[in-house]
Amino acid sequence: MAEKFDDDMLDDLFAAARSDSRATPSPDLLARVLSEAEGLQMAVPTPVPPQRRSLWAALMAAVGGWPALSGVAMAGVAGVWIGVAAGTTLMEDTLGLDLYGETAQSYLSDLDDIYAFDFTAEE
C-alpha cells in the first residue's frame, strides 16, 4: 500500500512541476546553450586513406614486433655458434656424422629397432 501512495504522491509532484511557469526555460537561455554546444562540437575530420605497409613491416607485425624478432635472431645466432664451435664432438652417432658429411650414409633403422621393418612379423 505504501508503494501505491508513493506513486500517487510522485505523480502529483510531477504534475505540479509541469504546471509551474518558472520551470520552463526562457528562449534566450535555450539559444545560449545551443550556441555554446555548437561551438564545443568538433568539426568532422576528413577521412585519411590507410597507409600501405611494406612487406617487412607486415612480417614484423606477424612475428610480434622487435622483441619477438630479436629473440628469434638470438636463437638463430646461438644455433649457428653451437653448430660451428662444436664440430663433430656433439655428433657421435652415424646419423650426425652423415649430416656433417664425414662418413657413409646411415639409415633410419640404424637409430633404433623400432624404426626397422620387421620381415618376420606375421599377421
Backbone as numpy.savetxt, mean C-alpha at the origin, in Angstrom:
# Nx Ny Nz CAx CAy CAz Cx Cy Cz
-45.96 8.28 30.48 -46.78 9.47 30.48 -45.91 10.72 30.48
-44.76 10.64 31.14 -43.86 11.80 31.19 -43.33 12.11 29.80
-43.14 11.08 28.98 -42.64 11.28 27.62 -43.66 12.05 26.78
-44.92 11.75 26.92 -45.98 12.45 26.19 -46.03 13.92 26.63
-45.88 14.15 27.93 -45.88 15.50 28.47 -44.70 16.30 27.91
-43.52 15.67 27.84 -42.33 16.36 27.32 -42.51 16.70 25.84
-43.09 15.79 25.06 -43.30 16.05 23.64 -44.28 17.20 23.44
-45.37 17.22 24.23 -46.35 18.30 24.10 -45.73 19.64 24.50
-44.94 19.61 25.55 -44.31 20.84 26.00 -43.31 21.36 24.96
-42.56 20.47 24.36 -41.62 20.88 23.33 -42.34 21.42 22.10
-43.44 20.79 21.71 -44.20 21.29 20.57 -44.71 22.71 20.83
-45.17 22.94 22.05 -45.64 24.29 22.41 -44.50 25.31 22.37
-43.34 24.92 22.87 -42.20 25.83 22.87 -41.73 26.15 21.44
-41.71 25.14 20.57 -41.31 25.38 19.18 -42.32 26.25 18.44
-43.59 26.06 18.72 -44.62 26.89 18.09 -44.49 28.34 18.55
-44.19 28.55 19.83 -44.01 29.91 20.33 -42.78 30.57 19.72
-41.73 29.79 19.52 -40.51 30.35 18.92 -40.73 30.70 17.46
-41.53 29.89 16.75 -41.81 30.19 15.35 -42.65 31.46 15.19
-43.52 31.71 16.13 -44.40 32.87 16.01 -43.74 34.17 16.50
-42.62 34.09 17.16 -41.94 35.28 17.66 -41.27 36.02 16.49
-41.59 37.28 16.32 -41.06 38.05 15.20 -39.59 38.41 15.40
-39.10 38.38 16.62 -37.69 38.69 16.88 -36.76 37.57 16.45
-37.31 36.33 16.26 -36.48 35.18 15.92 -36.14 35.13 14.44
-36.85 35.83 13.59 -36.55 35.81 12.16 -35.41 36.77 11.87
-34.41 36.32 11.11 -33.28 37.20 10.82 -33.68 38.28 9.82
-33.03 39.41 9.91 -33.32 40.51 8.99 -32.69 40.23 7.63
-33.25 40.76 6.56 -32.64 40.54 5.24 -31.22 41.09 5.14
-30.93 42.15 5.89 -29.59 42.70 5.90 -28.58 41.70 6.48
-28.97 41.03 7.56 -28.10 40.02 8.17 -27.87 38.86 7.22
-28.93 38.38 6.57 -28.78 37.28 5.62 -27.86 37.66 4.46
-27.96 38.89 3.96 -27.11 39.34 2.86 -25.65 39.40 3.29
-25.38 39.86 4.51 -24.00 39.93 5.01 -23.41 38.54 5.21
-24.22 37.62 5.75 -23.73 36.25 5.97 -23.42 35.58 4.63
-24.30 35.73 3.65 -24.08 35.12 2.34 -22.88 35.73 1.62
-22.68 37.04 1.72 -21.53 37.65 1.04 -20.22 37.21 1.69
-20.22 37.07 3.00 -19.01 36.59 3.67 -18.73 35.14 3.33
-19.78 34.32 3.23 -19.61 32.91 2.87 -19.07 32.77 1.45
-19.54 33.60 0.53 -19.03 33.55 -0.84 -17.57 33.98 -0.91
-17.20 34.92 -0.06 -15.80 35.35 -0.03 -14.87 34.29 0.52
-15.37 33.43 1.40 -14.53 32.39 2.00 -14.45 31.12 1.16
-15.35 30.97 0.20 -15.31 29.78 -0.64 -14.11 29.83 -1.55
-13.49 28.67 -1.72 -12.33 28.59 -2.60 -12.79 28.52 -4.05
-11.98 29.06 -4.91 -12.28 28.98 -6.33 -12.09 27.54 -6.80
-12.81 27.14 -7.82 -12.70 25.79 -8.35 -11.37 25.67 -9.08
-10.51 24.75 -8.65 -9.21 24.63 -9.30 -9.36 24.00 -10.69
-8.48 24.39 -11.57 -8.49 23.79 -12.90 -7.84 22.42 -12.82
-8.42 21.44 -13.48 -7.83 20.09 -13.39 -6.47 20.04 -14.07
-5.56 19.37 -13.41 -4.20 19.21 -13.93 -4.09 17.79 -14.48
-3.62 17.63 -15.70 -3.49 16.27 -16.23 -2.45 15.49 -15.43
-2.67 14.21 -15.23 -1.72 13.42 -14.44 -0.38 13.29 -15.15
0.67 13.32 -14.37 2.01 13.20 -14.90 2.30 11.73 -15.19
2.91 11.45 -16.32 3.30 10.08 -16.65 4.61 9.78 -15.93
4.62 8.64 -15.24 5.84 8.24 -14.54 6.73 7.44 -15.48
8.01 7.56 -15.26 8.95 6.79 -16.07 8.91 5.33 -15.63
9.51 4.49 -16.44 9.56 3.06 -16.12 10.32 2.83 -14.82
11.38 3.57 -14.61 12.17 3.42 -13.39 11.35 3.80 -12.16
10.59 4.90 -12.26 9.76 5.33 -11.13 8.66 4.31 -10.85
8.07 3.73 -11.90 7.04 2.71 -11.70 7.64 1.46 -11.06
8.84 1.07 -11.47 9.50 -0.09 -10.88 9.83 0.16 -9.41
10.31 1.36 -9.12 10.61 1.72 -7.73 9.36 1.65 -6.87
8.25 2.16 -7.39 7.01 2.13 -6.62 6.51 0.71 -6.43
6.70 -0.15 -7.42 6.25 -1.54 -7.30 7.09 -2.31 -6.28
8.37 -2.02 -6.21 9.25 -2.72 -5.27 9.02 -2.23 -3.85
8.71 -0.96 -3.68 8.47 -0.44 -2.34 9.28 0.79 -2.03
9.92 1.37 -3.02 10.68 2.60 -2.80 12.14 2.33 -2.51
12.83 3.41 -2.10 14.26 3.31 -1.86 14.65 2.35 -0.74
13.91 2.29 0.38 14.34 1.35 1.43 14.33 -0.10 0.95
13.28 -0.50 0.23 13.21 -1.88 -0.25 14.26 -2.14 -1.32
14.44 -1.18 -2.21 15.42 -1.36 -3.28 16.84 -1.42 -2.74
17.13 -0.66 -1.70 18.48 -0.73 -1.11 18.71 -2.08 -0.43
17.66 -2.65 0.16 17.79 -3.98 0.75 18.04 -5.05 -0.29
17.35 -4.96 -1.43 17.56 -5.92 -2.51 18.97 -5.77 -3.08
19.41 -4.54 -3.24 20.76 -4.30 -3.76 21.82 -4.84 -2.80
21.61 -4.64 -1.51 22.58 -5.12 -0.52 22.62 -6.64 -0.50
21.47 -7.28 -0.62 21.44 -8.75 -0.66 22.16 -9.27 -1.91
21.98 -8.59 -3.02 22.68 -9.00 -4.24 24.18 -8.84 -4.12
24.61 -7.72 -3.58 26.05 -7.49 -3.39 26.64 -8.52 -2.43
25.92 -8.81 -1.35 26.41 -9.80 -0.39 26.49 -11.18 -1.03
25.50 -11.53 -1.87 25.53 -12.83 -2.53 26.69 -12.96 -3.49
26.96 -11.91 -4.25 28.11 -11.94 -5.16 29.41 -12.02 -4.38
29.51 -11.27 -3.30 30.74 -11.27 -2.50 30.99 -12.66 -1.88
29.94 -13.26 -1.34 30.10 -14.59 -0.74 30.47 -15.61 -1.81
29.83 -15.51 -2.97 30.12 -16.46 -4.03 31.54 -16.33 -4.58
32.02 -15.14 -4.72 33.36 -14.94 -5.26 34.42 -15.22 -4.21
34.22 -14.77 -3.00 35.23 -14.92 -1.96 35.36 -16.37 -1.52
34.28 -17.14 -1.55 34.33 -18.51 -1.05 35.00 -19.45 -2.04
34.85 -19.19 -3.33 35.45 -20.10 -4.31 34.76 -21.44 -4.25
35.55 -22.50 -4.23 34.98 -23.85 -4.20 34.92 -24.43 -2.80
35.28 -23.67 -1.79 35.30 -24.24 -0.44 33.90 -24.53 0.07
32.91 -23.75 -0.34 31.54 -24.03 0.09 30.87 -25.10 -0.76
31.47 -25.42 -1.91 30.86 -26.38 -2.82 31.65 -27.68 -2.79
31.35 -28.50 -1.84 32.11 -29.74 -1.72 31.39 -30.92 -2.34
30.13 -30.77 -2.68 29.45 -31.88 -3.35 29.66 -31.75 -4.85
29.28 -32.78 -5.59 29.54 -32.78 -7.03 28.67 -31.78 -7.77
27.46 -31.53 -7.30 26.60 -30.58 -7.99 27.15 -29.16 -7.89
27.66 -28.79 -6.71 28.23 -27.47 -6.55 29.46 -27.27 -7.41
30.29 -28.28 -7.50 31.47 -28.17 -8.35 31.10 -28.14 -9.83
30.05 -28.86 -10.21 29.59 -28.79 -11.60 29.08 -27.40 -11.94
28.37 -26.79 -11.03 27.88 -25.45 -11.28 29.04 -24.47 -11.40
30.08 -24.72 -10.64 31.25 -23.84 -10.70 32.11 -24.16 -11.91
31.93 -25.36 -12.49 32.61 -25.72 -13.73 33.94 -26.40 -13.54
34.11 -27.17 -12.49 35.40 -27.78 -12.25 35.44 -29.28 -12.48
34.31 -29.96 -12.52 34.33 -31.42 -12.71 33.30 -31.80 -13.75
33.14 -33.08 -13.92 32.17 -33.59 -14.88 30.76 -33.38 -14.36
29.80 -33.67 -15.22 28.41 -33.45 -14.83 27.98 -34.44 -13.77
27.05 -34.02 -12.97 26.42 -34.92 -12.01 24.93 -34.87 -12.27
24.23 -35.79 -11.70 22.79 -35.88 -11.92 22.07 -35.62 -10.61
20.80 -35.33 -10.73 20.00 -35.04 -9.55 19.93 -36.27 -8.64
20.03 -37.44 -9.22 19.97 -38.66 -8.41 21.23 -38.83 -7.57
22.30 -38.10 -7.88 23.51 -38.18 -7.07 23.33 -37.54 -5.70
22.36 -36.65 -5.59 22.19 -35.95 -4.33 21.61 -36.85 -3.24
20.56 -37.58 -3.59 19.90 -38.42 -2.60 19.15 -39.52 -3.33
18.90 -40.61 -2.64 18.20 -41.73 -3.25 16.74 -41.42 -3.55
16.16 -40.44 -2.88 14.74 -40.17 -3.11 14.50 -39.55 -4.47
15.54 -38.99 -5.10 15.39 -38.42 -6.42 15.60 -39.45 -7.53
16.14 -40.58 -7.19 16.44 -41.60 -8.18 15.19 -42.33 -8.60
15.15 -42.78 -9.86 14.01 -43.55 -10.37 14.24 -45.01 -10.01
13.27 -45.57 -9.37 13.39 -46.96 -8.90 12.81 -47.89 -9.95
13.71 -48.65 -10.63 13.25 -49.58 -11.66 12.70 -50.86 -11.06
12.99 -51.14 -9.81 12.54 -52.38 -9.20 11.19 -52.27 -8.54
10.61 -51.10 -8.54 9.32 -50.90 -7.88 8.22 -51.59 -8.67
7.38 -52.29 -7.95 6.25 -52.97 -8.60 4.98 -52.26 -8.21
4.04 -52.29 -9.12 2.76 -51.64 -8.84 1.80 -52.57 -8.19
